[in-house]
Amino acid sequence: MQGVFSNPLADPGIIGVSSGSSFGAVICIFFGLTSISMYYMPAFALGGAVFAMGCAVCLTLHDGKIPPMSLLLAGVAVSILLGAMTNGLLTFMNEYRLKEFLFWMVGGLDYRRWEHVELAAGPILTGIIVLSLLGRHLNVLSLGEDEARSMGMNILLYRLIFLLGASLITASAVCVSGMIGFVGLVVPHITRLTIGPDHRILIPLSALVGAFFLLFCDTLGRLIAPPLEIRVGIMTAVIGAPYFLYLIRRMRKGGGV
């Protein structure tokens, strides 16, 4: 997302993917489908994410082009709308289902089984491989539309591929672990400072570093105040938010904000 939008503050939820996943999840919980099968929640969350991305793209697409700034604004609008609809459904839920959704929203790795790994591994690995193979095109696209167009690149096609791939990976992870924030924002910057901006290496290495970062936060949350456990979604936010503020401050000093 940071390469597609040429924006260091971009993350996978910037076009409404996270809000769409939440909306799909709350529908599944609202109708009690989670008690029938563990596969309903991922299916609805993934469907909500694709729906949100599709709405943002359709609202932005004009004359075969998707202006990045317009896509950002459309993503914000879609996120607000789906967030309002999610909150509306929550008001009609009973206490048990509200708690179920709350634990999913905070995000965590507890009670995850190998079935969940098998469920998410296929889409995530496929998306990582495809996006890594197209890393050279993302390098060109991140330079700007004028440079990409001068090299004969089909900007619309590749931008849609990148958006769909990122949405598929994000939704597959979110539907299993819940809403865990700041990983997609912080980890790419940490990795980029180490190996540079080449997306052919940056994308797969960010996935690996992100896995270690998530495990570190989860382990730290279990060790701080045993037997209580601080959920990993809270730990990533506590660690990631200060870095986010530092990034904004550094960009402001450089005249980027």
N, C-alpha and C positions, 0 to 999 in steps of 0.2 A: 504493500500500500504506500509506503514511503517513496518507493521508486516510481510508482504509477502517478502519484500526485506531486512528485518532486517536493515533498513536504516532510521535514524531519519529525513533525509532531503527529503524523498520521498513524493510525493503528487499524486493526481489522474491523473495529466497530464503527468506523467513520462513515460508512454508507448504510448504517442501520442493520447490519448483520446480527449484532448482539441483541438489539431490541426485537428483531424478527424471531430470533431463537427463543427469547423470553415469552413472546406472544404465543408461539407455537406450544411451548411447554405449559403455559398457564391454561390453554385450551384443553390440553391432554389431562391435566390435573383436575380441571373444572368438571369434566365429564367422567372422571374416575377411571380413565383408561389405564393408568399406571398399575392398578391392582390386577389387571387382566394379563398384561405381558410387559416385560422390561423393554421391548422394542418399540412400544408406542411413543414413549417420550423422545428417543432419538429421532424417530421418523417425523414427529410433529415439529421438533426443534429445527431439524434440517429443512423441512418444508417452509417454516416461518422465515428462516434466514434467506433462502432462495427467493421467497416472495418479496421480502424487503429489498433485496438487491435488485430484483426485477422491476419493482416500482420506481426505485431511484433512477435506474437506467432509462426506463421508458419516459419518465418525466423530463429527462435531460437530453435524450437523443433527438437531434435535429439536423436535417440535411446530411445524414451519415456521419455526424460528429458528436462526441461526448466531451464538452468542455469540462476540465477538471473542477473549476470553481463552481460551476452550476451543479455538478454531481455532488460536491460537498454540501451545498445548500439543500439539494433535494434529499440527501441522506439525513441531514439534520431534521428536515420536515417529516420524513417518514419515521424517524426514530421517535419524535415527539408524538406523532399520531398513534403509533403502535404502543408507546408507553402509556398513553391515556387509555387506550382500549384494554391494555393489560390491567391497569389499575381499576378500571370499571368492572372487569370480571372478578377481580380480587374481592370487591365489596360484596359479592354474592356468595362467596365461599364460606364453608364452615371452618371451625378452628383447626381441625386436623389437616385439612387440605391447605390452609394458609401456612401452617408450619412446614408442610412438605415443600411448598413453593419457596418459602423463606430459606430453607436449607439449600435448595437448588440455586437460588439467586446468589447466596454468599459464596458458593463454590467450595468443593472439597474432594478429596480422594478417598474418604472413608466409605466403607461398604461397596467399594468397586471390586468387581470380580474379573476373572479372565474372559468371561463373556463380553464384558464391556470393552476390554482391550481388543478382542476380535472384531467387535462391532465398529470401532473407530479406526483400527489400524489400516484397513484397506483404503478408504477414502483419503486418509491423511498421507500415507506413503505414496499413493498415486499422485496426489496433488503436489507433494514435495518434489517428486521425480520430474513431473512435467514442467513445473515452474523452474526447476534448476536447469533443465535442458534448454529452456527458453531464456536463460539468464542473460545471454548476449543481447537479445532483443530488448530486455528490460533495461540493460545498461544504456542502450541507445535512446529508449523512450524517456529515461530519467534526465537526459540532457535537454529535453524540450521538444515540443511538437515540430518546430521548424527544422531542427537538426534531423529528427526522425523522418520527416517527410522528404527532406533533401536526399536521404539515403534510400528512398523508395519503399519505406516501411508502411504496411497497412495498419495505420494507427488504431482505427476502430476495432479491427479484428483482434489485434494483440491486447488492446486494453480490455476488451470483453473477456478474453481468455484469462488474463491476469486477475481480473475482478472475480470471475467465476471460480477460479482455482483457489484464491485466497478465501472466498466465502465458503467453499466446500470444506477446506481444512479447518477453518474457524468453527463452523457449525458442527462438524464432526467431533471436535474437541469439547465444545460447549455443551453439546447434548449429553455427553457422558459425565463430565466433571462439574458442570454448572458454570456460572459466570465468574471466571477468575481474571481479574483485570491487571493491566500494566505489563504483562509478560510480552505482549506483542509490540508494546511501545519501547520498553527499556532494553530488552535483550538485543534487538538489531543494532542499537547504538553501541552497546558494549562490544559486540562482535565486530562491528565496522571499525572501531578504534584499534582492533587487534590485527585484522587481516585485510582491511581496505574495503572499497565500495563495490567490488566485482560481484554481481549477484549470482554468478555461476557457482561461486564458493560461499557467498554470504548466506544464501537461502538454506542450503542443507546444514551449514555450521550453526546458523541461528536456531534451527530446530533442535540440534544437539545441545547447545548452550541453554536454550529455553527449558529443555527437559531437566538438566542439572539444576537450573535456577528454581524450578518448580519443586523438585525433590528437596532442595536445601530449605526452601520456605516451609514445606510440609513437615520436615523433620524438626526444624526450629520451633514450629508451632506446637509440636508434641512434647518438646523438652522444656519449654519455658516454665510451665506451671502444671506439672503432672499431679494428679491424674486428669486434670482438665486439658482440653485440646483447643488451641486457637486454630480455626479453620484456615486452610491455605489461601483462600481468597482474601482473607483479611491480612495475612502476612505479606502477600505480594503487593497489596495496596499500601501497606505501611512502609515497605522498603522502596516501592516504585514511585510513590508520590513525591518524596523529597528529590529523587533524581529528576522527575518531570519538572519540578519547580526550578531545579538547577539548570536544566536544559533551556527553559524559557529565559532565565536570567542571562545565560551565556549568549543566547541568540539576540537578546535585546542589546547587550553590550556590543555585539557585532553588527547591529543595525538591521537584523533579520526580522524583528517583531516590532 
